[in-house]
Amino acid sequence: MKVVLQDLTKIFPSRDKKAGKEVVAVNNFNFEIPDGKLIGLLGPSGCGKSTTLYMISGLQKPTSGKIFFGDDDVTELPTENRGVGLVFQNYALYPHMTVKQNILFPLENLKGADKMSKEAMLERAYEAAKLVQIDELMDRKPSELSGGQQQRVAIARALVKMPRVLLLDEPLSNLDARLRLQTREEIRRIQRETKITTIFVTHDQEEAMSISDMIVVMKLGVVQQIGQPQEVYDDPVNLFVAKFLGTPPINVFNGKVAGGKLYIGGDAVLEVPGIGDQEVTVGIRPEGFVLDENGPMHCKLSNVEIMGRDVSIVSTNEASLNPVIRSIINADNKVDTSAETVRYSLKPHKVFVFNKETEERIKFEVK
């Protein structure tokens, strides 16, 4: 099911009536979500991603704009008539019911032409449970399940209605690191098997990038960038997107362009043809550094962390806006840990230049 958001806006009135300043949670969101794709809505707390999800579900009404499921305008349609499955962060399972009863609950509330026989409901419930691999736990109560198993029950309950659109609101936030990894892989598998259009809200960029067909990066209610995860990582439109994506985070420096060369401190680190002389902000991905004893960029060596296949060099630079610089290099490289400084050459496609004032990306020709 294709989902189209057209000029979608949500404004909340101010809680302080005297101040009277409204809060724009989502501002003029336009996006067409392709049929059968998994889309990640990504951004920090308060960026409007959950509000967008709740408007799509019908739990919140837009201040303006429209929502289409296929060719159907569902903007004014009640939640129960939209054909959505919604999975919350806290699972929202009924504690007094068994797994089977929790999964059956949405089907038991169907009325009219949609009403199903008891046998059909049970068959559908077991199909959903098998899909999320909890069919052997149907007689247990939620308190007898692990966090990961409870999350699977919540997903099965959302899927059992065979929704047109599946909506996941931070579904992995309450799981430990190992379970998060396992469950996100399961969500991706389930989505591919069912081919249900899925919208996944998270503040975890690694989570979003690993399972999404496309990501939408948001800030303060405004969409910053939309694209395939790797494309957005490799080609950020502004400093916010560059800083939000990536682990370890991008290294940010004060810099300047003079005579077609990019300077960080006193080092002319790279040629940047096409950019006029100006003060700039520079972002360098951790993997953008190449250990080079004759390299143009020098930093003060602080520490070397061995990470198996990679080595993380921790250093400092007076022009850095980060407390430390992290450079990820191949473990085959030998680092002289007794040296005071370390020198690098840079991979041009891993270096981003941003306007000092607007923080918008300034592109240069990479040779």
N, C-alpha and C positions, 0 to 999 in steps of 0.2 A: 504494500500500500504506500503510494507516494504521499508525503506530507509537505504541504506548502504553508510557510509562514509569510504573511504579507503585511508589511508595515506594522508589525506587532509591537505594541507599547503597553507597559503597565506602570501606572503612577499610584503610589500610596500617599494618602494625605498625611500631613505632619502630625505627630503626637502632641507637639507643642502648638496649641491653637494660637497663642500669641505670636510666635515666630512665623507660623503659617507657611513654612517652606515645605513643599512637596518633595517626596523621594521618588526619583525616576529609577525603578528597578530594572526595567527593560526598555530600551530606547530604539524604536524603529527597526526592529529585527526583520530582515528579509532573507529567506533561505528556502530552497527546495530540496527536501530530503528524498533521495531516490528510493524507489521500491526495493525492499529486501536488503537494505544496507544497514550497517551498524554505525551510528554517528555518536561521537563523544562530545558532549558539551563540557568545556574545560575552562577553569579559571579559579581565582582565589575566592575565599568566602566573601559574600556580598556582591558578587559580580552579576547576579541575575540568572544564573543557570538553572537553579531549582524553580524559580518563579516561572521561567520559560516552560519547564517541564509541566508544572501545575496548570499553566494555561492550556497546553496541548491536551492534558488529561481532562480538563473541564473543572478542576477543583478551584481554579481562580479564573475570573472573567477579565479579559483584556480591557484596558482603558480605551484603546483604539486598535484598529487593524483586524485582520481576518486569519482564520485557520481553516485549511482545506485538507480533507482526507480523500485523496484521489480528486474527483471533480465535485465532491460534496462539501459544502460550506458547513462546518460543524461549530462555528464560533459560538452560537447560542444553544447548542445541543447539550443536554445534561450529560454528566459523566457516564451514567449507566447506559446511555444510548450511543456512546461513541465507539464502543468496541475496543477499548484499551485495556491492557493489563499493566498494573502498576505495582512495582516492588519498592518498598521503603527501606531506608537505612536501618531501622530498628526491627525489621522483619514483620512486626505487627501481626503475629500469630495469636490465635485464641488459645490461651493456656489450658483451659478445661477440655479442649477437644483433642482427639487423636490426630495424627498426621493425615489419615484418610479423611476424617471429618473436616479438617481445615481445607484440604484440597477440594472436597466436594461442595463446600459452602457456596461458592459463586454459582455453581450449577443448580443448587437447590432453590436459589432465588430467581431463576428464570421463570418467566410467565408467558402465557398466551401461546403463540405459535412456536416460541423457542423452548417451551417446557419439554423436559426429557424424561424418559422412563428411568426407573431406578437402575435397571440393568445397563442402560446406555450411559448413565452417569458414572457408574462404577467402572465400566470399561474405559471411559475417557479419563477418569482419575488415575487408573493404573497405568495408562499410556503416558500421562504426564509425569507420574512418579518414576516410571522406567527411564524416561528421557533424561531426568536429572539424577538417576541412579539412587533412588531412595525407596524403591518398591518393596524392599525387605523391612522397612521401618514403619509401615503403615499403621500399626497398632500402638505405636509409642506416642507419648505426650511430648510437647515441645521441650519441657524441662529435662527430658531424658536424652536430648540430642545435643551434639556439639554445635558451636556457632555456625560452622560451615554447613552442617546438615539442616539447621533451621533456615539458613539462607536458601538452600535448595528447595525446601518446602514452600517458602514464599514465592520462589520462581515457578514451581509447579502449579501453585494456586493461581498465579497470574496467567500461565499458559493454558490451563485447563479449559478456559472459555474460548480458546483459539482466537485470540484478539487480533484485530487488524494492525495494531501498533503496540509494541511492548516498551514500557517506560521504566527505567531503572534509576532510582535516586540514591546515589552514593551507596550501592549495595554491598560494598566490600569494606566499608570503613570500620566495622566492628570486629573484623577478623585479624588474626595475627599474620605476620609476614608470609609464612609458608602457605597458610590457608588462602590468603589473598591471591597468591600466584596460582594456586591450583584452581580456585573458584573462577578467576577471570578466564582461565583457559577453558573451563567448562561452559561459561557464558558464551564464549566465542563459538565453541562446538555446537551448543544448542541453537544459537542464532543461525549458524550455517545450515544445520539440519532442518530447521523449521522455516527458514527464509522469511521470518517475520521482520518487518521494519522495526528497528530497535534504536532507542535514544537513551544514552547512558551518561548520567551526570556524575562528574568526579572533579576533585581538586588535585588529584594525583596525576601529573603529566605522564609518568611512566606507564601507569595503568591505561590511560586513554590512548597513548601512542601504540601500545602493544596489541590492542584488540580492535581498534576502530578502523573502519574503511575511510572515514573522514573525521577530522576534528574541527570544532568551532571554538576558538579562543575568545573569551569575553573579559571585559574589564569595565566595572562600574556601569553595567547595563548595556554597554556598547560592544558590538561584535568587532574584534580587532582583525581576525584573519580566519579564513575557511580554506581547508585543503586537505590533501592526503598527509598523514602524519610526518613522513619523511620529507615531503616537499616543504611543509611549514617549518620544520627544524632546519633544513638547509637554506631556506630563503625567507627569513622572517621579515615582515614589513616594517616593524618598528622595534625599539629597544625593549618594550614590555614583553613582546612575544619571544624575543631572543633570550631574555632573562628567565621567562617562565618555563621554557622547554629546555630540558637537558640536565643530566646528572652525571658528574658534578656540574654545577651551574656554569654558565659562560663567564669568562674573565672580562671585566670591564675596566677601561682605562680612559683618562683624559688624554686627548691627542690633538694634533693639528696637521693640516695638509699645507704644504708649501712646495711650490715648483713641481707639482705632480707626485710628490713623495709624502708618505704617511709617517709622521713622527710620533713616537711614544717617549716622553722625556727628551733626551738629546739624541736618541737613536732613530735613524731613518730606517724603518723596519720593512717597508714595502712600497712599491710603485703603485699609485692609484690613478691611472690616466682618466681624465674627464672630470675630476673633482677640483673645483676652484679652491684657492687658498682660504682657509678658515679654521677656526677652532672646532673640534669634533669630539664625539664620544666613540670609542672603539670597543668592539666586542670580539673576543677571540675564544673559540671553542677549545676545551681542554685538549682535544685531539688535534688541534691546529698547530701545535708546536713541534718542531723537528730539532732534536738535539744536534747542535752544530758548533764545534769549538771556534769556528770563524763566523758564526751567525751574527746578524746585525743587531739583534735584541739581547740585552743582558739584564739579568735579574740577580738578586741576592739570594743564595741558596739557604733554605731553612731546614729542609728535611727530605728524605727519600723514603717513600712507602712502597714496599713490595706487595703486589696484589696477584701473584701467580703469573698469568700471561702478560700482565701489564705492570708498569711502574708509574707511580704517581709522584711527580717532583713538586714539592711545596716550596715556593719562593716568594719574594716580595719585590715590589717596584714602587718607587715614589709616585709614579703616575697612576698606580692602580686604585680603583674605587672599591675593590674588594679587600678585606683584611689580608688575605693571602692569595697567591696565584697557584692554581692547580693545573699541571701539565701532564697529560697521559701519554706515555711513550711505550713502545714495545719493550718487553723484558730482555730482549737480546741486546739492547743498548746498555753499555756500562757507564754508570754515573760516578764521577769522582766525588765521593761524599766529603772529602777533606777540603775541597775547593770552596772559596768564599762566594764565587759567582758561577752562574751557569748561563751559557749563550744558546740562542735559538735562531733558526730561520723559521719562517712562517708559511703555512699552506694558504695561498691567497683565497681559496674558496671557503676557508674556515674563518676568515677575517671579515667582520662587518663594520661599516662606518655609518654613524648616525648623526643627524643634525643636532647640534648642541641644545637648541631651544625646543624644537618640536619633537625630538627623539624619533623622527621618521628616518627610515633607511635611505642612505645615499649610495647608489650603486656605482661600481666602477668595473671596467672591463678586465676580466680575469684572463691572463694570457697562459 
